[in-house]
Amino acid sequence: MLKEKSISKKNGIKAEDSAVIAQAASRFKSDIYIIKGNKKVNAKSLMGLLSLNMKFGESVYISAEGPDEKEACEKLIDLL
């Protein structure tokens, strides 16, 4: 499953937001990735998320594969 999301937080995704996203992603069994440009990182990795440097208005893709992929995508879309 692949979903597109535009970053809606005015200050972009900072360290605290990335930690919340990584914790939420870790609760799912599915493999979850966030893709920005040509970079793809594991959504369960705090350092990976920070390396994306997601800013307000930028588009990212959430990719999930596994038994709970739909719920995982919905949760991460809410957090971004």
MOPAC internal coordinates of N, CA, C and O (Angstrom, degrees):
PM7 1SCF
backbone

  N    0.0000 0     0.00 0     0.00 0    0    0    0
  C    1.4472 1     0.00 0     0.00 0    1    0    0
  C    1.5250 1   108.50 1     0.00 0    2    1    0
  O    1.2310 1   120.61 1   -44.93 1    3    2    1
  N    1.3143 1   116.44 1   135.07 1    3    2    1
  C    1.4641 1   121.76 1  -178.56 1    5    3    2
  C    1.5275 1   108.58 1  -131.62 1    6    5    3
  O    1.2310 1   120.76 1   -53.31 1    7    6    5
  N    1.3295 1   116.15 1   126.69 1    7    6    5
  C    1.4621 1   121.34 1  -179.99 1    9    7    6
  C    1.5194 1   109.34 1  -129.45 1   10    9    7
  O    1.2310 1   121.16 1   -36.66 1   11   10    9
  N    1.3409 1   115.38 1   143.34 1   11   10    9
  C    1.4676 1   120.38 1   176.78 1   13   11   10
  C    1.5135 1   108.91 1   -99.56 1   14   13   11
  O    1.2310 1   120.79 1   -35.89 1   15   14   13
  N    1.3423 1   116.10 1   144.11 1   15   14   13
  C    1.4643 1   121.15 1   179.27 1   17   15   14
  C    1.5212 1   108.95 1  -145.36 1   18   17   15
  O    1.2310 1   120.66 1   -43.74 1   19   18   17
  N    1.3048 1   116.34 1   136.26 1   19   18   17
  C    1.4571 1   121.62 1   174.65 1   21   19   18
  C    1.5353 1   107.39 1   -94.64 1   22   21   19
  O    1.2310 1   120.05 1   -45.22 1   23   22   21
  N    1.3262 1   117.51 1   134.78 1   23   22   21
  C    1.4617 1   121.31 1  -177.79 1   25   23   22
  C    1.5297 1   108.87 1   -65.87 1   26   25   23
  O    1.2310 1   120.60 1   -57.47 1   27   26   25
  N    1.3353 1   116.46 1   122.53 1   27   26   25
  C    1.4586 1   120.83 1  -174.00 1   29   27   26
  C    1.5281 1   113.95 1  -103.88 1   30   29   27
  O    1.2310 1   119.81 1   171.55 1   31   30   29
  N    1.3144 1   117.97 1    -8.45 1   31   30   29
  C    1.4693 1   119.92 1   178.56 1   33   31   30
  C    1.5263 1   109.20 1   -78.24 1   34   33   31
  O    1.2310 1   120.57 1   -50.70 1   35   34   33
  N    1.3248 1   116.52 1   129.30 1   35   34   33
  C    1.4683 1   122.36 1  -174.94 1   37   35   34
  C    1.5256 1   113.03 1   -56.13 1   38   37   35
  O    1.2310 1   119.99 1   142.94 1   39   38   37
  N    1.3245 1   117.62 1   -37.06 1   39   38   37
  C    1.4708 1   121.03 1  -178.23 1   41   39   38
  C    1.5228 1   112.25 1   -94.68 1   42   41   39
  O    1.2310 1   120.28 1  -171.80 1   43   42   41
  N    1.3289 1   117.07 1     8.20 1   43   42   41
  C    1.4582 1   120.01 1  -177.26 1   45   43   42
  C    1.5223 1   110.27 1    78.80 1   46   45   43
  O    1.2310 1   121.19 1     9.39 1   47   46   45
  N    1.3257 1   115.33 1  -170.61 1   47   46   45
  C    1.4611 1   120.78 1  -179.15 1   49   47   46
  C    1.5280 1   108.11 1   -97.35 1   50   49   47
  O    1.2310 1   120.93 1   -69.55 1   51   50   49
  N    1.3125 1   115.82 1   110.45 1   51   50   49
  C    1.4681 1   122.39 1  -178.60 1   53   51   50
  C    1.5283 1   110.06 1   -97.27 1   54   53   51
  O    1.2310 1   120.61 1     5.95 1   55   54   53
  N    1.3327 1   116.44 1  -174.05 1   55   54   53
  C    1.4712 1   122.44 1  -175.93 1   57   55   54
  C    1.5281 1   112.19 1   -59.07 1   58   57   55
  O    1.2310 1   120.14 1   134.78 1   59   58   57
  N    1.3164 1   117.33 1   -45.22 1   59   58   57
  C    1.4654 1   120.67 1  -178.36 1   61   59   58
  C    1.5337 1   110.39 1   -63.32 1   62   61   59
  O    1.2310 1   120.65 1   136.39 1   63   62   61
  N    1.3290 1   116.37 1   -43.61 1   63   62   61
  C    1.4668 1   120.76 1   178.31 1   65   63   62
  C    1.5311 1   110.01 1   -63.58 1   66   65   63
  O    1.2310 1   120.37 1   138.01 1   67   66   65
  N    1.3177 1   116.90 1   -41.99 1   67   66   65
  C    1.4635 1   121.42 1  -179.82 1   69   67   66
  C    1.5174 1   110.95 1   -61.92 1   70   69   67
  O    1.2310 1   120.25 1   141.45 1   71   70   69
  N    1.3266 1   117.12 1   -38.55 1   71   70   69
  C    1.4683 1   121.11 1   178.79 1   73   71   70
  C    1.5266 1   110.39 1   -64.35 1   74   73   71
  O    1.2310 1   120.50 1   138.20 1   75   74   73
  N    1.3199 1   116.65 1   -41.80 1   75   74   73
  C    1.4720 1   121.06 1   178.70 1   77   75   74
  C    1.5305 1   110.19 1   -64.05 1   78   77   75
  O    1.2310 1   120.28 1   137.30 1   79   78   77
  N    1.3239 1   117.06 1   -42.70 1   79   78   77
  C    1.4702 1   121.92 1   179.42 1   81   79   78
  C    1.5262 1   110.54 1   -63.48 1   82   81   79
  O    1.2310 1   120.27 1   134.08 1   83   82   81
  N    1.3321 1   117.09 1   -45.92 1   83   82   81
  C    1.4617 1   121.32 1  -179.36 1   85   83   82
  C    1.5266 1   111.08 1   -62.58 1   86   85   83
  O    1.2310 1   120.28 1   138.36 1   87   86   85
  N    1.3402 1   117.06 1   -41.64 1   87   86   85
  C    1.4642 1   120.66 1   178.62 1   89   87   86
  C    1.5190 1   111.04 1   -64.52 1   90   89   87
  O    1.2310 1   120.66 1   136.84 1   91   90   89
  N    1.3226 1   116.35 1   -43.16 1   91   90   89
  C    1.4687 1   120.48 1   179.72 1   93   91   90
  C    1.5216 1   110.43 1   -64.06 1   94   93   91
  O    1.2310 1   120.23 1   135.96 1   95   94   93
  N    1.3248 1   117.17 1   -44.04 1   95   94   93
  C    1.4687 1   121.65 1  -179.56 1   97   95   94
  C    1.5279 1   111.02 1   -63.29 1   98   97   95
  O    1.2310 1   120.38 1   145.14 1   99   98   97
  N    1.3240 1   116.87 1   -34.86 1   99   98   97
  C    1.4667 1   121.38 1  -178.17 1  101   99   98
  C    1.5271 1   112.69 1   -66.79 1  102  101   99
  O    1.2310 1   120.23 1   161.47 1  103  102  101
  N    1.3137 1   117.18 1   -18.53 1  103  102  101
  C    1.4665 1   120.61 1   179.81 1  105  103  102
  C    1.5307 1   112.79 1   -77.10 1  106  105  103
  O    1.2310 1   120.62 1   167.09 1  107  106  105
  N    1.3316 1   116.43 1   -12.91 1  107  106  105
  C    1.4643 1   120.85 1  -178.04 1  109  107  106
  C    1.5264 1   110.91 1   -98.99 1  110  109  107
  O    1.2310 1   121.10 1   -29.89 1  111  110  109
  N    1.3335 1   115.50 1   150.11 1  111  110  109
  C    1.4640 1   121.22 1   178.17 1  113  111  110
  C    1.5231 1   111.49 1   -79.95 1  114  113  111
  O    1.2310 1   120.44 1   154.64 1  115  114  113
  N    1.3164 1   116.77 1   -25.36 1  115  114  113
  C    1.4650 1   122.00 1  -176.86 1  117  115  114
  C    1.5268 1   111.77 1   -65.20 1  118  117  115
  O    1.2310 1   121.00 1   -24.80 1  119  118  117
  N    1.3377 1   115.68 1   155.20 1  119  118  117
  C    1.4611 1   121.82 1   170.24 1  121  119  118
  C    1.5236 1   106.27 1   -81.00 1  122  121  119
  O    1.2310 1   120.27 1   -55.51 1  123  122  121
  N    1.3258 1   117.08 1   124.49 1  123  122  121
  C    1.4584 1   121.38 1  -175.21 1  125  123  122
  C    1.5256 1   109.00 1  -125.53 1  126  125  123
  O    1.2310 1   121.01 1   -49.60 1  127  126  125
  N    1.3342 1   115.68 1   130.40 1  127  126  125
  C    1.4574 1   121.28 1   179.97 1  129  127  126
  C    1.5156 1   109.53 1  -129.45 1  130  129  127
  O    1.2310 1   121.06 1   -29.82 1  131  130  129
  N    1.3142 1   115.59 1   150.18 1  131  130  129
  C    1.4669 1   121.24 1   171.57 1  133  131  130
  C    1.5197 1   106.34 1  -115.74 1  134  133  131
  O    1.2310 1   121.35 1   -48.44 1  135  134  133
  N    1.3284 1   115.01 1   131.56 1  135  134  133
  C    1.4591 1   121.75 1  -175.70 1  137  135  134
  C    1.5244 1   108.89 1  -118.07 1  138  137  135
  O    1.2310 1   121.21 1   -52.42 1  139  138  137
  N    1.3371 1   115.29 1   127.58 1  139  138  137
  C    1.4689 1   121.16 1   175.69 1  141  139  138
  C    1.5187 1   106.39 1  -133.22 1  142  141  139
  O    1.2310 1   120.83 1   -62.38 1  143  142  141
  N    1.3122 1   116.02 1   117.62 1  143  142  141
  C    1.4668 1   120.08 1  -176.39 1  145  143  142
  C    1.5228 1   109.13 1    63.80 1  146  145  143
  O    1.2310 1   120.78 1    54.54 1  147  146  145
  N    1.3281 1   116.12 1  -125.46 1  147  146  145
  C    1.4644 1   118.92 1   179.73 1  149  147  146
  C    1.5292 1   111.53 1  -103.46 1  150  149  147
  O    1.2310 1   120.28 1  -163.46 1  151  150  149
  N    1.3365 1   117.07 1    16.54 1  151  150  149
  C    1.4609 1   121.69 1  -178.77 1  153  151  150
  C    1.5294 1   110.24 1  -108.72 1  154  153  151
  O    1.2310 1   120.72 1   -49.91 1  155  154  153
  N    1.3270 1   116.23 1   130.09 1  155  154  153
  C    1.4617 1   122.71 1  -179.01 1  157  155  154
  C    1.5185 1   108.44 1  -124.23 1  158  157  155
  O    1.2310 1   120.44 1   -58.47 1  159  158  157
  N    1.3433 1   116.76 1   121.53 1  159  158  157
  C    1.4640 1   120.04 1  -178.88 1  161  159  158
  C    1.5304 1   110.75 1  -125.38 1  162  161  159
  O    1.2310 1   121.45 1   -26.21 1  163  162  161
  N    1.3105 1   114.83 1   153.79 1  163  162  161
  C    1.4570 1   121.88 1   176.51 1  165  163  162
  C    1.5308 1   107.88 1   -70.49 1  166  165  163
  O    1.2310 1   120.32 1   -54.76 1  167  166  165
  N    1.3273 1   116.99 1   125.24 1  167  166  165
  C    1.4638 1   121.39 1  -178.25 1  169  167  166
  C    1.5280 1   111.98 1   -68.06 1  170  169  167
  O    1.2310 1   120.11 1   166.56 1  171  170  169
  N    1.3283 1   117.39 1   -13.44 1  171  170  169
  C    1.4631 1   121.51 1   178.85 1  173  171  170
  C    1.5306 1   111.50 1   -87.88 1  174  173  171
  O    1.2310 1   120.31 1   178.97 1  175  174  173
  N    1.3301 1   117.02 1    -1.03 1  175  174  173
  C    1.4642 1   122.70 1  -177.69 1  177  175  174
  C    1.5252 1   110.80 1  -105.53 1  178  177  175
  O    1.2310 1   120.94 1   -66.05 1  179  178  177
  N    1.3204 1   115.82 1   113.95 1  179  178  177
  C    1.4626 1   120.43 1   179.62 1  181  179  178
  C    1.5290 1   111.05 1   -60.65 1  182  181  179
  O    1.2310 1   120.22 1   134.30 1  183  182  181
  N    1.3123 1   117.18 1   -45.70 1  183  182  181
  C    1.4679 1   120.26 1  -179.49 1  185  183  182
  C    1.5316 1   111.57 1   -64.32 1  186  185  183
  O    1.2310 1   120.79 1   142.30 1  187  186  185
  N    1.3224 1   116.10 1   -37.70 1  187  186  185
  C    1.4522 1   119.88 1   177.02 1  189  187  186
  C    1.5228 1   111.76 1   -61.72 1  190  189  187
  O    1.2310 1   121.09 1   135.12 1  191  190  189
  N    1.3318 1   115.52 1   -44.88 1  191  190  189
  C    1.4650 1   120.22 1   179.76 1  193  191  190
  C    1.5272 1   111.00 1   -63.01 1  194  193  191
  O    1.2310 1   120.64 1   136.70 1  195  194  193
  N    1.3184 1   116.38 1   -43.30 1  195  194  193
  C    1.4706 1   119.98 1   179.27 1  197  195  194
  C    1.5266 1   111.37 1   -61.81 1  198  197  195
  O    1.2310 1   120.42 1   145.25 1  199  198  197
  N    1.3285 1   116.80 1   -34.75 1  199  198  197
  C    1.4650 1   120.40 1  -177.56 1  201  199  198
  C    1.5317 1   112.63 1   -67.97 1  202  201  199
  O    1.2310 1   120.12 1   161.43 1  203  202  201
  N    1.3337 1   117.39 1   -18.57 1  203  202  201
  C    1.4678 1   119.84 1   179.11 1  205  203  202
  C    1.5280 1   112.34 1   -74.39 1  206  205  203
  O    1.2310 1   120.21 1   156.32 1  207  206  205
  N    1.3388 1   117.19 1   -23.68 1  207  206  205
  C    1.4634 1   121.23 1   178.82 1  209  207  206
  C    1.5360 1   110.71 1    49.89 1  210  209  207
  O    1.2310 1   120.91 1  -121.22 1  211  210  209
  N    1.3294 1   115.86 1    58.78 1  211  210  209
  C    1.4703 1   121.60 1  -175.37 1  213  211  210
  C    1.5252 1   110.42 1   -76.69 1  214  213  211
  O    1.2310 1   120.97 1   -55.38 1  215  214  213
  N    1.3301 1   115.75 1   124.62 1  215  214  213
  C    1.4617 1   122.41 1  -177.72 1  217  215  214
  C    1.5342 1   110.77 1  -111.63 1  218  217  215
  O    1.2310 1   121.48 1   -20.81 1  219  218  217
  N    1.3295 1   114.78 1   159.19 1  219  218  217
  C    1.4612 1   121.80 1   179.24 1  221  219  218
  C    1.5266 1   110.77 1   -53.25 1  222  221  219
  O    1.2310 1   120.87 1   -48.03 1  223  222  221
  N    1.3350 1   115.95 1   131.97 1  223  222  221
  C    1.4580 1   121.72 1   175.93 1  225  223  222
  C    1.5152 1   115.14 1    88.07 1  226  225  223
  O    1.2310 1   119.47 1   165.20 1  227  226  225
  N    1.3344 1   118.62 1   -14.80 1  227  226  225
  C    1.4633 1   120.78 1   179.34 1  229  227  226
  C    1.5293 1   109.94 1   -74.20 1  230  229  227
  O    1.2310 1   121.08 1   -31.01 1  231  230  229
  N    1.3213 1   115.53 1   148.99 1  231  230  229
  C    1.4603 1   120.57 1   177.52 1  233  231  230
  C    1.5155 1   110.25 1   -96.31 1  234  233  231
  O    1.2310 1   121.34 1   -42.59 1  235  234  233
  N    1.3299 1   115.03 1   137.41 1  235  234  233
  C    1.4614 1   121.85 1   174.45 1  237  235  234
  C    1.5234 1   107.32 1  -130.89 1  238  237  235
  O    1.2310 1   121.02 1   -18.23 1  239  238  237
  N    1.3118 1   115.66 1   161.77 1  239  238  237
  C    1.4590 1   121.21 1   176.11 1  241  239  238
  C    1.5136 1   109.24 1  -116.18 1  242  241  239
  O    1.2310 1   121.02 1   -39.21 1  243  242  241
  N    1.3192 1   115.66 1   140.79 1  243  242  241
  C    1.4541 1   121.76 1   175.09 1  245  243  242
  C    1.5150 1   106.98 1  -109.39 1  246  245  243
  O    1.2310 1   121.13 1   -56.76 1  247  246  245
  N    1.3211 1   115.44 1   123.24 1  247  246  245
  C    1.4552 1   122.06 1  -179.62 1  249  247  246
  C    1.5199 1   108.48 1  -115.58 1  250  249  247
  O    1.2310 1   120.24 1   -51.70 1  251  250  249
  N    1.3277 1   117.15 1   128.30 1  251  250  249
  C    1.4650 1   120.48 1   179.09 1  253  251  250
  C    1.5212 1   109.39 1  -138.15 1  254  253  251
  O    1.2310 1   121.33 1   -42.45 1  255  254  253
  N    1.3279 1   115.07 1   137.55 1  255  254  253
  C    1.4619 1   121.55 1   176.33 1  257  255  254
  C    1.5093 1   108.78 1  -136.88 1  258  257  255
  O    1.2310 1   120.87 1   -54.22 1  259  258  257
  N    1.3220 1   115.94 1   125.78 1  259  258  257
  C    1.4514 1   119.81 1   178.54 1  261  259  258
  C    1.5130 1   111.54 1   149.80 1  262  261  259
  O    1.2310 1   120.83 1     6.95 1  263  262  261
  N    1.3226 1   116.02 1  -173.05 1  263  262  261
  C    1.4656 1   120.75 1  -173.38 1  265  263  262
  C    1.5270 1   114.86 1   -67.06 1  266  265  263
  O    1.2310 1   119.70 1   154.79 1  267  266  265
  N    1.3273 1   118.18 1   -25.21 1  267  266  265
  C    1.4690 1   120.87 1  -178.46 1  269  267  266
  C    1.5307 1   111.65 1  -122.45 1  270  269  267
  O    1.2310 1   121.05 1  -145.04 1  271  270  269
  N    1.3444 1   115.61 1    34.96 1  271  270  269
  C    1.4714 1   120.38 1  -174.58 1  273  271  270
  C    1.5224 1   113.58 1   -62.27 1  274  273  271
  O    1.2310 1   120.14 1   142.70 1  275  274  273
  N    1.3291 1   117.34 1   -37.30 1  275  274  273
  C    1.4686 1   120.03 1  -178.52 1  277  275  274
  C    1.5315 1   110.69 1   -64.20 1  278  277  275
  O    1.2310 1   120.75 1   132.38 1  279  278  277
  N    1.3175 1   116.16 1   -47.62 1  279  278  277
  C    1.4697 1   120.54 1   179.86 1  281  279  278
  C    1.5279 1   110.68 1   -64.18 1  282  281  279
  O    1.2310 1   120.54 1   140.82 1  283  282  281
  N    1.3303 1   116.57 1   -39.18 1  283  282  281
  C    1.4664 1   121.03 1   179.85 1  285  283  282
  C    1.5243 1   110.70 1   -62.18 1  286  285  283
  O    1.2310 1   120.26 1   133.99 1  287  286  285
  N    1.3258 1   117.12 1   -46.01 1  287  286  285
  C    1.4730 1   121.12 1   179.63 1  289  287  286
  C    1.5219 1   110.59 1   -61.94 1  290  289  287
  O    1.2310 1   120.38 1   135.11 1  291  290  289
  N    1.3184 1   116.89 1   -44.89 1  291  290  289
  C    1.4716 1   120.46 1  -178.93 1  293  291  290
  C    1.5244 1   111.58 1   -62.06 1  294  293  291
  O    1.2310 1   120.73 1   137.21 1  295  294  293
  N    1.3316 1   116.20 1   -42.79 1  295  294  293
  C    1.4714 1   120.42 1  -179.16 1  297  295  294
  C    1.5229 1   111.24 1   -64.09 1  298  297  295
  O    1.2310 1   120.17 1   134.92 1  299  298  297
  N    1.3360 1   117.29 1   -45.08 1  299  298  297
  C    1.4608 1   120.06 1  -178.63 1  301  299  298
  C    1.5265 1   111.77 1   -69.49 1  302  301  299
  O    1.2310 1   120.00 1   145.59 1  303  302  301
  N    1.3119 1   117.61 1   -34.41 1  303  302  301
  C    1.4624 1   120.37 1   175.96 1  305  303  302
  C    1.5293 1   109.73 1   -61.32 1  306  305  303
  O    1.2310 1   120.58 1   138.86 1  307  306  305
  N    1.3335 1   116.50 1   -41.14 1  307  306  305
  C    1.4696 1   120.28 1   178.10 1  309  307  306
  C    1.5383 1   111.54 1   -62.84 1  310  309  307
  O    1.2310 1   120.32 1   143.43 1  311  310  309
  N    1.3184 1   116.99 1   -36.57 1  311  310  309
  C    1.4636 1   120.89 1  -177.05 1  313  311  310
  C    1.5301 1   113.22 1   -78.00 1  314  313  311
  O    1.2310 1   120.19 1   157.64 1  315  314  313
  N    1.3288 1   117.24 1   -22.36 1  315  314  313
  C    1.4544 1   119.63 1   179.46 1  317  315  314
  C    1.5079 1   110.66 1   -88.74 1  318  317  315
  O    1.2310 1   120.10 1   180.00 1  319  318  317

